[in-house]
Amino acid sequence: MKKIIQQLLPFIKNYKKHVVLNIVFNLLYALFSTLAFVSLIPMLNVLFDRTQKVTKEPVWNGIGGLKDYANDLLNYKVSSLLENDNAQMALLIVVALVIFTFFLKNLFGYLSMQHVMYLKNGVLTDLRKDMYKHIIELPISFYSKRKKGDIMARILGDIGEMQNSFFIILELIIREPLSIVFSLIVMFSMSWQLSIFVLLFIPISGFLISSIGKRLKRQSLQTQQEAGRLISTVEETLSGLKIIKSYNAEQAFKKRFLKSADKILNLINKIGVKNNLAGPMSEFLGIITIAILLWYGGKLVLIEKVIEGTTFIGFMALAYGILTPAKAISKASYRVKNGIAAADRVFEILKQEDSMPDLKNATELSGFNKVIELKNISFKYENEFVLKDFSLKVKKGETVALVGQSGSGKSTIANLLTRFYDVNEGSISIDGKDIKHITKTSLRSQIGLVTQDSILFNNSIRNNLKIGSENATEDQMIEALKIANAWEFIKDLPEGIDTNIGDSGNSLSGGQKQRLSIARAVLKNSPIMVLDEATSALDTESEQLVQVALENMMKNRTSIVIAHRLSTIQNADFIVVMKQGKIIEQGKHQELLDKKGMYHKLVLLQSLD
């Protein structure tokens, strides 16, 4: 708990005004909660003719005598009215006192809830913003083994759980305990003997309640983890619906989802049983205490006559009034455990450090003028090296193609050049500067990336293009679309470049999506282009259109082309043939064919000779 609060403090500091006001209003609420029950005693005294006769107006002797002064002043006013046979007015005054104290109690309760609402909503919105900024800044490697659904569950579900449960702690540590403390102070002033019974009830109840909730945090954590798996299943189902249906795998995915849903049901039912037990148990224990008080207090009133009957009724009202905050504390303590479990998962992500931060002395890369050099680099994702002592130079204006069988390390070159990952050994430099000493933002601003999977967003064509250049004009966008061979189909769409392309651009064909991705890269206007198997997923007709678009884009640029279809790289200045992370051949297309080596075999396999 202490650790979570320390982690939340930087967020809470932005709303310290609401914290202070919430504490002040909770304090006043607790005070008037007690006074509201105390105000019943004068009314009962009037009803049962037990008002203490005060014939002389009391004198103010300072704040220390406030209680006696207020009591004597009220008795003086009521006594005067009763002596003048004006009992109705006396009753009206004491009833008005009851109404006024209950009004103030509820007013301060409302104001305290308002300020805790502003605090809670503000803090958790800031937390959600920070979490999103953090997850978007973490390196690609962080997500290589994580499920997207689990991350989504944390930023949506877990923060929502914190909002619903964790901030009850402000009431748990301020409002309700103060209500109990103020009530006990007044009760002790009435009868210390009776108050002992109430004091015995609180620790016994607390012990029994806490013994039930020991496993609650663990079960809450399990529920939230399972919710992450459930969301992952839904996300994977929607993403791969065509494959699921084509393989008749609906039953397998239904079984997977239902198993996860049933597990969540079982866990939330167990948590619910404990949550639901807290209130009734605390109330039942309270009623037992009230019953003992009635027996013992009745003896003090009727037999020993050490306390007035009306005072005893007021005491009973205060004692029963303690049940409400005690019940709230027991229920809140359960919900706080849910919030702590959720907060642990949220801060696990927020505490995750960037494994590839910009170095303190990192400089900006303002342009590209000479050469890209990969010098003796080795890299592994896990245990096995994907690249081993790999070296390559790409001069400005050259088009270099990387070819080879799957798993030879071609796409890894693209990942390393854009610093999605860092090399384990060796170095990558641009114009003699190691890219580890260049800020990632300025490095990536010099590189345009077109991947095999056309990553588009559920938005308009215009907004998808603006990812390449936020300030691009409409004329610049149209020009980029023309270079990418995309304007021919976009101009005929109902709303042109303002047409929404749907989730992942699924309202477009594969070739149209890829050309739109190329237009986005053209609009970015980077001097270095990295094309990672940009045509491998296309049919022949689409490939030809995209190939023309790629050739248009690569003019006057330095390009590194990772190719699966060798027909797309015959005009490259330099072709590098890779196998198991090493270069086994290099040269121009015809030179490599003449060698009758690996490249020649690959060409034959694709029937291009």
C-alpha positions as CSV (number, residue, x, y, z in Angstrom):
1,M,0.0,0.0,0.0
2,K,2.7,2.5,1.0
3,K,4.7,1.7,-2.2
4,I,1.6,2.3,-4.4
5,I,0.9,5.6,-2.7
6,Q,4.5,6.7,-3.2
7,Q,4.2,5.9,-6.9
8,L,1.0,7.8,-7.1
9,L,2.3,10.9,-5.3
10,P,3.8,12.6,-8.4
11,F,0.4,12.4,-10.0
12,I,-1.5,13.5,-6.9
13,K,0.7,16.6,-6.5
14,N,-0.9,18.2,-9.5
15,Y,-4.3,18.1,-7.6
16,K,-3.1,18.9,-4.1
17,K,-5.8,21.6,-3.8
18,H,-8.5,18.9,-4.1
19,V,-6.6,16.7,-1.6
20,V,-6.6,19.5,1.0
21,L,-10.2,20.5,0.4
22,N,-11.3,16.8,0.5
23,I,-9.5,16.4,3.9
24,V,-11.1,19.6,5.3
25,F,-14.6,18.7,4.1
26,N,-14.2,15.1,5.3
27,L,-13.2,16.4,8.7
28,L,-16.2,18.6,8.9
29,Y,-18.4,15.8,7.6
30,A,-17.1,13.5,10.4
31,L,-17.7,16.2,13.0
32,F,-21.2,17.0,12.0
33,S,-22.0,13.3,11.6
34,T,-21.4,13.1,15.4
35,L,-23.2,16.3,16.2
36,A,-26.2,15.2,14.1
37,F,-26.8,12.3,16.5
38,V,-25.9,14.5,19.6
39,S,-28.6,17.0,18.5
40,L,-31.2,14.4,19.0
41,I,-30.7,14.5,22.8
42,P,-32.2,18.0,23.3
43,M,-35.2,17.1,21.2
44,L,-35.7,13.9,23.3
45,N,-35.3,16.0,26.5
46,V,-38.1,18.3,25.3
47,L,-40.3,15.4,24.3
48,F,-39.9,13.6,27.6
49,D,-39.6,16.7,29.8
50,R,-36.0,16.1,30.8
51,T,-34.6,19.5,29.8
52,Q,-32.1,20.7,32.4
53,K,-33.4,24.0,33.9
54,V,-31.1,26.9,33.3
55,T,-32.4,30.2,34.5
56,K,-29.3,32.4,34.0
57,E,-27.9,33.1,30.6
58,P,-24.4,31.5,30.3
59,V,-21.2,33.5,29.9
60,W,-18.6,32.9,27.1
61,N,-15.3,31.8,28.7
62,G,-13.3,31.0,25.6
63,I,-13.0,28.1,23.2
64,G,-12.1,25.6,25.9
65,G,-15.6,25.9,27.4
66,L,-17.4,25.7,24.0
67,K,-19.2,22.5,24.8
68,D,-20.6,23.6,28.1
69,Y,-21.5,27.0,26.8
70,A,-23.4,25.6,23.8
71,N,-25.2,23.1,26.0
72,D,-26.1,25.7,28.7
73,L,-27.2,28.3,26.1
74,L,-29.6,25.8,24.4
75,N,-31.0,24.7,27.7
76,Y,-31.4,28.3,28.8
77,K,-33.4,29.1,25.6
78,V,-35.5,26.0,25.8
79,S,-36.1,26.5,29.6
80,S,-37.3,30.0,29.0
81,L,-39.8,28.9,26.4
82,L,-41.1,26.0,28.5
83,E,-41.5,28.3,31.5
84,N,-43.6,30.6,29.3
85,D,-45.8,27.7,28.3
86,N,-44.4,27.8,24.7
87,A,-43.4,24.1,24.4
88,Q,-44.2,24.1,20.7
89,M,-41.6,26.8,20.0
90,A,-39.1,24.9,22.2
91,L,-39.7,21.8,20.2
92,L,-39.4,23.7,16.9
93,I,-36.0,25.0,18.0
94,V,-34.6,21.6,18.8
95,V,-36.0,20.1,15.7
96,A,-34.5,22.9,13.6
97,L,-31.2,22.2,15.3
98,V,-31.4,18.5,14.2
99,I,-32.3,19.5,10.6
100,F,-29.4,22.1,10.5
101,T,-26.8,19.6,11.8
102,F,-27.9,16.9,9.4
103,F,-27.9,19.5,6.5
104,L,-24.3,20.5,7.3
105,K,-23.3,16.9,7.5
106,N,-24.6,16.1,4.1
107,L,-23.4,19.4,2.6
108,F,-19.8,18.7,3.7
109,G,-20.2,15.1,2.6
110,Y,-21.2,16.3,-0.9
111,L,-18.3,18.8,-1.1
112,S,-15.8,16.1,0.0
113,M,-17.1,13.7,-2.7
114,Q,-16.9,16.5,-5.4
115,H,-13.2,17.1,-4.6
116,V,-12.3,13.4,-4.4
117,M,-14.0,13.0,-7.8
118,Y,-11.9,15.8,-9.4
119,L,-8.8,14.3,-7.8
120,K,-9.6,10.7,-8.8
121,N,-10.6,11.5,-12.4
122,G,-7.6,13.9,-12.9
123,V,-5.0,11.5,-11.5
124,L,-6.2,8.5,-13.4
125,T,-6.5,10.4,-16.6
126,D,-2.9,11.6,-16.2
127,L,-1.9,8.0,-15.3
128,R,-3.6,6.7,-18.5
129,K,-1.9,9.4,-20.6
130,D,1.5,8.7,-19.1
131,M,1.0,5.0,-19.6
132,Y,0.1,5.4,-23.3
133,K,3.1,7.7,-23.8
134,H,5.3,5.2,-22.1
135,I,4.1,2.2,-24.0
136,I,4.6,4.0,-27.3
137,E,8.1,5.0,-26.4
138,L,9.3,1.5,-25.2
139,P,11.4,-0.3,-27.8
140,I,9.9,-3.0,-30.1
141,S,11.8,-5.7,-28.2
142,F,9.7,-5.1,-25.1
143,Y,6.6,-6.3,-27.0
144,S,8.2,-9.3,-28.7
145,K,6.9,-11.7,-26.1
146,R,3.9,-9.8,-24.7
147,K,0.3,-10.0,-25.7
148,K,-1.3,-6.9,-27.0
149,G,-4.5,-7.8,-25.1
150,D,-2.7,-7.8,-21.8
151,I,-1.3,-4.3,-22.5
152,M,-4.8,-3.1,-23.5
153,A,-6.2,-4.6,-20.3
154,R,-3.8,-2.7,-18.2
155,I,-4.4,0.7,-19.8
156,L,-8.2,0.3,-19.8
157,G,-9.3,-2.3,-17.3
158,D,-6.7,-2.0,-14.6
159,I,-6.7,1.8,-14.5
160,G,-10.5,1.6,-14.4
161,E,-10.3,-0.7,-11.5
162,M,-8.0,1.7,-9.7
163,Q,-10.6,4.5,-10.4
164,N,-13.4,2.4,-8.9
165,S,-11.7,1.1,-5.9
166,F,-8.3,2.5,-4.9
167,F,-9.3,6.1,-4.2
168,I,-11.7,4.9,-1.5
169,I,-8.6,5.1,0.6
170,L,-9.2,8.8,1.1
171,E,-12.4,8.0,2.9
172,L,-10.9,4.9,4.5
173,I,-8.1,6.9,6.2
174,I,-10.0,10.2,6.8
175,R,-13.8,10.4,6.8
176,E,-14.8,7.1,8.3
177,P,-12.1,6.8,11.0
178,L,-12.7,10.4,12.1
179,S,-16.4,9.8,12.3
180,I,-15.7,6.9,14.6
181,V,-13.1,9.0,16.7
182,F,-15.5,11.9,17.1
183,S,-18.3,9.6,18.1
184,L,-16.2,7.8,20.6
185,I,-15.0,11.1,22.2
186,V,-18.7,12.2,22.7
187,M,-19.7,8.7,23.9
188,F,-16.9,8.7,26.5
189,S,-18.1,12.0,27.8
190,M,-21.5,10.5,28.3
191,S,-20.5,7.1,29.8
192,W,-17.1,5.5,29.8
193,Q,-18.5,2.2,30.9
194,L,-20.7,1.9,27.8
195,S,-18.0,3.1,25.5
196,I,-15.7,0.2,26.5
197,F,-18.2,-2.2,24.9
198,V,-18.0,-0.3,21.6
199,L,-14.2,-0.2,21.7
200,L,-14.2,-4.0,22.1
201,F,-16.3,-4.4,19.0
202,I,-14.0,-2.6,16.5
203,P,-10.8,-4.7,16.8
204,I,-12.8,-8.0,17.0
205,S,-14.7,-7.1,13.9
206,G,-11.5,-5.9,12.1
207,F,-9.8,-9.2,12.9
208,L,-12.6,-11.3,11.6
209,I,-13.0,-9.2,8.4
210,S,-9.3,-9.2,7.6
211,S,-9.1,-13.0,8.1
212,I,-11.6,-13.4,5.3
213,G,-9.8,-11.1,2.9
214,K,-6.3,-12.4,3.0
215,R,-6.5,-14.1,-0.4
216,L,-8.4,-11.2,-2.0
217,K,-5.5,-9.3,-3.5
218,R,-4.0,-12.5,-5.1
219,Q,-7.4,-13.5,-6.6
220,S,-7.9,-9.9,-7.9
221,L,-4.5,-10.1,-9.6
222,Q,-5.3,-13.5,-11.1
223,T,-8.6,-12.0,-12.4
224,Q,-6.9,-9.0,-14.1
225,Q,-4.3,-11.3,-15.7
226,E,-7.0,-13.5,-17.0
227,A,-8.9,-10.5,-18.3
228,G,-5.7,-9.6,-20.3
229,R,-5.7,-13.0,-21.8
230,L,-9.4,-12.7,-22.7
231,I,-8.9,-9.4,-24.4
232,S,-5.9,-10.9,-26.3
233,T,-8.2,-13.7,-27.5
234,V,-10.8,-11.2,-28.8
235,E,-8.1,-9.1,-30.5
236,E,-6.5,-12.1,-32.2
237,T,-9.9,-13.4,-33.2
238,L,-10.8,-10.1,-34.9
239,S,-7.4,-9.8,-36.5
240,G,-7.3,-13.3,-37.9
241,L,-11.0,-13.9,-38.6
242,K,-10.4,-15.0,-42.2
243,I,-7.9,-17.6,-41.2
244,I,-10.1,-18.9,-38.3
245,K,-13.0,-19.3,-40.7
246,S,-11.0,-20.8,-43.6
247,Y,-9.5,-23.4,-41.3
248,N,-12.9,-24.1,-39.5
249,A,-11.2,-23.2,-36.3
250,E,-14.2,-21.4,-34.8
251,Q,-14.8,-24.1,-32.2
252,A,-11.2,-24.1,-31.0
253,F,-11.3,-20.3,-30.5
254,K,-14.7,-20.5,-28.8
255,K,-13.4,-23.1,-26.5
256,R,-10.4,-20.9,-25.7
257,F,-12.6,-17.9,-25.0
258,L,-15.2,-19.8,-23.0
259,K,-12.5,-21.4,-20.8
260,S,-11.0,-17.9,-20.1
261,A,-14.4,-16.4,-19.4
262,D,-15.4,-19.3,-17.1
263,K,-12.1,-18.8,-15.2
264,I,-12.8,-15.1,-14.7
265,L,-16.4,-15.9,-13.6
266,N,-15.1,-18.3,-11.0
267,L,-12.6,-15.8,-9.7
268,I,-15.0,-12.8,-9.6
269,N,-17.6,-15.0,-7.8
270,K,-15.0,-15.9,-5.1
271,I,-14.1,-12.2,-4.8
272,G,-17.7,-11.2,-4.7
273,V,-18.5,-13.7,-1.9
274,K,-15.8,-12.1,0.2
275,N,-16.9,-8.6,-0.7
276,N,-20.5,-9.4,0.0
277,L,-19.7,-11.0,3.3
278,A,-17.9,-7.9,4.7
279,G,-21.0,-5.7,5.1
280,P,-23.4,-8.2,6.7
281,M,-20.7,-9.5,9.0
282,S,-19.7,-6.0,10.3
283,E,-23.4,-5.1,10.7
284,F,-24.2,-8.4,12.5
285,L,-21.3,-7.9,14.9
286,G,-22.5,-4.4,15.5
287,I,-26.0,-5.5,16.3
288,I,-24.5,-8.0,18.9
289,T,-22.7,-5.0,20.4
290,I,-25.9,-2.9,20.4
291,A,-27.8,-5.7,22.1
292,I,-25.2,-5.9,24.9
293,L,-25.3,-2.1,25.2
294,L,-29.1,-2.2,25.5
295,W,-28.9,-4.8,28.3
296,Y,-26.0,-3.1,30.2
297,G,-27.2,0.5,29.5
298,G,-30.8,-0.4,30.5
299,K,-29.4,-1.5,33.8
300,L,-27.5,1.8,34.2
301,V,-30.7,3.8,33.4
302,L,-33.4,1.8,35.2
303,I,-31.5,0.3,38.2
304,E,-28.4,2.3,38.9
305,K,-29.8,5.6,37.5
306,V,-26.3,6.9,36.6
307,I,-27.4,8.1,33.1
308,E,-30.5,9.8,31.8
309,G,-32.8,7.8,29.5
310,T,-32.7,10.4,26.8
311,T,-28.9,10.6,27.0
312,F,-28.8,6.8,26.7
313,I,-30.9,6.9,23.6
314,G,-28.5,9.5,22.1
315,F,-25.6,7.3,23.1
316,M,-27.3,4.4,21.3
317,A,-27.8,6.5,18.2
318,L,-24.0,7.3,18.2
319,A,-23.1,3.7,18.8
320,Y,-25.3,2.6,15.9
321,G,-23.9,5.4,13.9
322,I,-20.4,3.9,14.3
323,L,-21.7,0.9,12.4
324,T,-22.0,2.8,9.1
325,P,-18.3,3.9,9.0
326,A,-17.1,0.6,10.4
327,K,-19.1,-1.2,7.7
328,A,-17.7,1.2,5.0
329,I,-14.2,0.6,6.2
330,S,-14.5,-3.2,6.0
331,K,-16.1,-3.1,2.5
332,A,-13.6,-0.4,1.3
333,S,-10.6,-2.5,2.6
334,Y,-11.7,-5.3,0.2
335,R,-12.1,-2.9,-2.8
336,V,-8.7,-1.3,-2.0
337,K,-7.1,-4.7,-2.4
338,N,-8.6,-4.9,-5.9
339,G,-7.2,-1.5,-6.6
340,I,-3.7,-2.4,-5.3
341,A,-3.6,-5.5,-7.5
342,A,-4.6,-3.3,-10.5
343,A,-2.0,-0.6,-9.5
344,D,0.7,-3.2,-9.3
345,R,0.1,-4.2,-13.0
346,V,-0.1,-0.5,-14.1
347,F,3.1,0.5,-12.4
348,E,4.9,-2.6,-13.7
349,I,4.6,-1.1,-17.1
350,L,5.3,2.5,-16.0
351,K,8.5,1.3,-14.2
352,Q,9.7,-0.6,-17.3
353,E,12.8,1.3,-18.4
354,D,13.7,1.9,-22.0
355,S,16.4,-0.5,-22.8
356,M,17.5,1.7,-25.8
357,P,17.5,5.3,-24.5
358,D,19.2,8.1,-26.3
359,L,22.6,8.7,-24.8
360,K,23.1,11.9,-22.9
361,N,25.6,13.1,-25.5
362,A,23.6,11.9,-28.5
363,T,23.6,14.4,-31.4
364,E,21.0,15.2,-34.1
365,L,21.4,13.7,-37.6
366,S,20.5,16.6,-39.8
367,G,21.0,14.8,-43.2
368,F,22.7,12.1,-45.1
369,N,25.7,12.9,-47.4
370,K,28.2,10.0,-47.9
371,V,27.8,6.4,-46.7
372,I,26.0,3.9,-44.4
373,E,28.3,1.4,-43.0
374,L,27.5,-1.8,-41.1
375,K,30.8,-2.9,-39.6
376,N,31.4,-6.4,-38.2
377,I,27.9,-6.5,-36.7
378,S,26.5,-9.5,-34.8
379,F,23.0,-9.8,-33.4
380,K,20.7,-12.2,-31.7
381,Y,17.0,-11.9,-30.6
382,E,17.4,-14.6,-28.0
383,N,20.1,-17.3,-27.9
384,E,21.1,-17.9,-31.5
385,F,22.9,-15.3,-33.5
386,V,20.9,-14.1,-36.5
387,L,23.8,-12.0,-37.9
388,K,27.4,-13.0,-37.5
389,D,30.3,-10.6,-38.2
390,F,28.3,-8.9,-41.0
391,S,29.7,-5.9,-42.9
392,L,28.2,-3.8,-45.6
393,K,28.7,-0.3,-47.1
394,V,26.0,1.6,-48.9
395,K,27.1,4.8,-50.6
396,K,24.7,7.8,-51.1
397,G,22.5,7.3,-54.2
398,E,23.0,3.6,-54.4
399,T,20.3,0.9,-54.4
400,V,21.5,-2.2,-52.5
401,A,19.4,-5.3,-52.5
402,L,19.5,-8.0,-49.8
403,V,18.4,-11.5,-50.9
404,G,18.4,-14.9,-49.4
405,Q,16.2,-17.6,-47.9
406,S,13.9,-17.0,-45.0
407,G,15.8,-16.7,-41.7
408,S,19.0,-15.5,-43.4
409,G,18.8,-12.1,-41.4
410,K,17.6,-9.8,-44.2
411,S,14.7,-8.1,-42.2
412,T,17.0,-7.9,-39.1
413,I,19.2,-5.5,-41.1
414,A,16.1,-3.2,-41.4
415,N,15.3,-3.5,-37.7
416,L,18.9,-2.6,-36.7
417,L,19.3,0.3,-39.2
418,T,16.1,1.9,-37.8
419,R,17.2,1.1,-34.2
420,F,14.2,-1.0,-33.4
421,Y,16.9,-3.2,-31.9
422,D,20.6,-2.5,-31.1
423,V,23.5,-4.7,-32.3
424,N,25.2,-7.0,-29.8
425,E,28.6,-6.5,-31.5
426,G,30.1,-4.2,-34.1
427,S,28.6,-0.9,-35.2
428,I,26.3,0.8,-37.7
429,S,27.2,4.3,-38.7
430,I,25.9,7.0,-41.0
431,D,28.4,9.4,-42.4
432,G,30.9,8.1,-39.8
433,K,28.5,8.6,-36.8
434,D,27.6,5.6,-34.8
435,I,23.8,5.5,-34.8
436,K,23.9,4.7,-31.0
437,H,25.2,8.3,-30.6
438,I,22.4,9.8,-32.7
439,T,19.0,10.5,-31.3
440,K,16.4,8.0,-32.4
441,T,14.0,10.7,-33.6
442,S,16.5,12.4,-35.9
443,L,17.8,9.0,-37.2
444,R,14.3,7.8,-38.1
445,S,13.5,11.2,-39.7
446,Q,16.2,10.3,-42.3
447,I,14.7,6.9,-43.1
448,G,11.5,6.0,-45.0
449,L,10.2,2.5,-44.2
450,V,7.9,0.4,-46.4
451,T,7.2,-3.1,-45.0
452,Q,5.6,-6.2,-46.3
453,D,2.5,-5.6,-44.2
454,S,0.9,-2.3,-45.1
455,I,0.3,-0.8,-41.7
456,L,-2.6,1.6,-42.2
457,F,-5.0,3.1,-39.6
458,N,-8.8,3.3,-39.3
459,N,-8.9,6.9,-40.6
460,S,-9.1,8.9,-43.8
461,I,-6.5,8.6,-46.5
462,R,-5.5,12.2,-45.7
463,N,-4.8,11.5,-42.1
464,N,-2.9,8.3,-43.0
465,L,-0.7,10.3,-45.3
466,K,-0.1,13.0,-42.7
467,I,1.8,10.5,-40.6
468,G,4.5,10.9,-43.2
469,S,4.3,14.7,-43.0
470,E,2.0,16.5,-40.6
471,N,2.1,19.8,-42.4
472,A,1.8,18.5,-46.0
473,T,-0.5,20.4,-48.3
474,E,-3.2,18.8,-50.4
475,D,-1.1,19.4,-53.5
476,Q,1.9,17.7,-51.9
477,M,-0.3,14.7,-50.9
478,I,-1.7,14.4,-54.5
479,E,1.8,14.5,-55.9
480,A,2.9,11.8,-53.5
481,L,-0.1,9.7,-54.5
482,K,0.7,10.1,-58.2
483,I,4.4,9.0,-57.6
484,A,3.1,6.0,-55.8
485,N,0.6,5.1,-58.6
486,A,-2.2,5.5,-56.1
487,W,-4.0,8.6,-57.3
488,E,-5.6,6.7,-60.1
489,F,-7.9,4.8,-57.7
490,I,-8.1,7.4,-54.9
491,K,-9.5,10.1,-57.2
492,D,-12.5,7.9,-58.0
493,L,-13.4,7.2,-54.3
494,P,-16.6,8.9,-53.1
495,E,-14.8,11.4,-50.8
496,G,-11.3,11.3,-52.5
497,I,-8.5,11.6,-50.0
498,D,-11.0,12.2,-47.2
499,T,-12.4,8.6,-47.6
500,N,-12.1,6.5,-44.5
501,I,-10.3,3.2,-45.3
502,G,-11.6,1.2,-42.4
503,D,-9.8,-1.0,-39.8
504,S,-6.2,-1.7,-41.1
505,G,-7.3,-0.2,-44.5
506,N,-9.4,-3.3,-45.2
507,S,-11.7,-1.4,-47.6
508,L,-8.7,-1.3,-50.0
509,S,-7.0,-4.2,-51.9
510,G,-3.5,-5.4,-51.0
511,G,-1.9,-3.5,-53.9
512,Q,-3.9,-0.3,-53.1
513,K,-2.8,-0.5,-49.4
514,Q,0.8,-1.0,-50.4
515,R,0.8,2.0,-52.8
516,L,-0.8,4.1,-50.1
517,S,2.0,3.1,-47.8
518,I,4.6,4.1,-50.5
519,A,2.8,7.5,-50.9
520,R,3.2,8.0,-47.2
521,A,6.9,7.2,-47.4
522,V,7.2,9.6,-50.4
523,L,5.6,12.3,-48.5
524,K,8.1,11.9,-45.6
525,N,10.8,12.6,-48.2
526,S,13.6,10.8,-46.4
527,P,17.0,10.5,-48.1
528,I,17.3,6.8,-47.1
529,M,14.6,4.3,-48.1
530,V,14.3,0.8,-46.5
531,L,12.0,-1.5,-48.4
532,D,11.3,-4.7,-46.4
533,E,9.8,-7.2,-48.9
534,A,7.4,-4.5,-50.0
535,T,5.9,-6.6,-52.9
536,S,6.1,-10.2,-51.6
537,A,2.5,-10.4,-50.6
538,L,1.0,-9.0,-53.9
539,D,-0.3,-10.6,-57.0
540,T,1.5,-10.1,-60.3
541,E,-0.6,-7.2,-61.6
542,S,-0.4,-5.4,-58.2
543,E,3.3,-6.1,-58.0
544,Q,3.9,-4.4,-61.3
545,L,2.0,-1.3,-60.3
546,V,3.8,-1.2,-56.9
547,Q,7.2,-1.9,-58.5
548,V,6.7,1.2,-60.7
549,A,5.8,3.2,-57.6
550,L,8.9,2.0,-55.8
551,E,11.1,2.9,-58.7
552,N,9.6,6.3,-58.8
553,M,10.1,6.7,-55.0
554,M,13.7,5.5,-55.1
555,K,14.9,8.0,-57.7
556,N,17.6,10.3,-56.2
557,R,17.5,8.3,-52.9
558,T,19.7,5.8,-51.2
559,S,17.8,2.5,-51.0
560,I,18.2,-0.7,-49.1
561,V,15.8,-3.3,-50.6
562,I,15.1,-6.5,-48.8
563,A,13.6,-8.7,-51.6
564,H,11.9,-12.0,-51.8
565,R,10.9,-11.7,-55.4
566,L,14.1,-11.3,-57.3
567,S,12.3,-9.7,-60.3
568,T,12.1,-6.5,-58.3
569,I,15.8,-6.0,-57.8
570,Q,17.5,-6.8,-61.1
571,N,18.4,-3.1,-61.6
572,A,20.0,-2.7,-58.2
573,D,23.5,-1.2,-58.1
574,F,24.6,-4.0,-55.8
575,I,23.0,-7.3,-54.7
576,V,24.0,-9.0,-51.4
577,V,23.2,-12.7,-51.1
578,M,22.8,-13.8,-47.5
579,K,22.7,-17.2,-45.7
580,Q,22.5,-17.8,-42.0
581,G,23.5,-14.3,-41.2
582,K,26.5,-14.1,-43.4
583,I,27.2,-12.7,-46.9
584,I,28.0,-15.6,-49.3
585,E,27.8,-13.6,-52.6
586,Q,27.7,-10.0,-53.8
587,G,27.7,-8.2,-57.1
588,K,25.3,-7.0,-59.9
589,H,22.5,-9.2,-61.2
590,Q,24.3,-10.5,-64.3
591,E,27.6,-11.0,-62.4
592,L,25.9,-13.2,-59.9
593,L,24.1,-15.2,-62.6
594,D,27.4,-15.8,-64.3
595,K,28.9,-17.2,-61.0
596,K,26.3,-20.0,-61.0
597,G,26.1,-19.9,-57.2
598,M,23.3,-19.4,-54.7
599,Y,21.8,-16.3,-56.5
600,H,21.6,-18.3,-59.7
601,K,19.8,-21.1,-57.8
602,L,17.3,-18.7,-56.3
603,V,16.6,-17.2,-59.8
604,L,16.1,-20.6,-61.2
605,L,13.7,-21.5,-58.4
606,Q,11.6,-18.4,-59.3
607,S,11.8,-19.2,-63.0
608,L,13.4,-15.9,-64.0
609,D,16.2,-17.2,-66.1
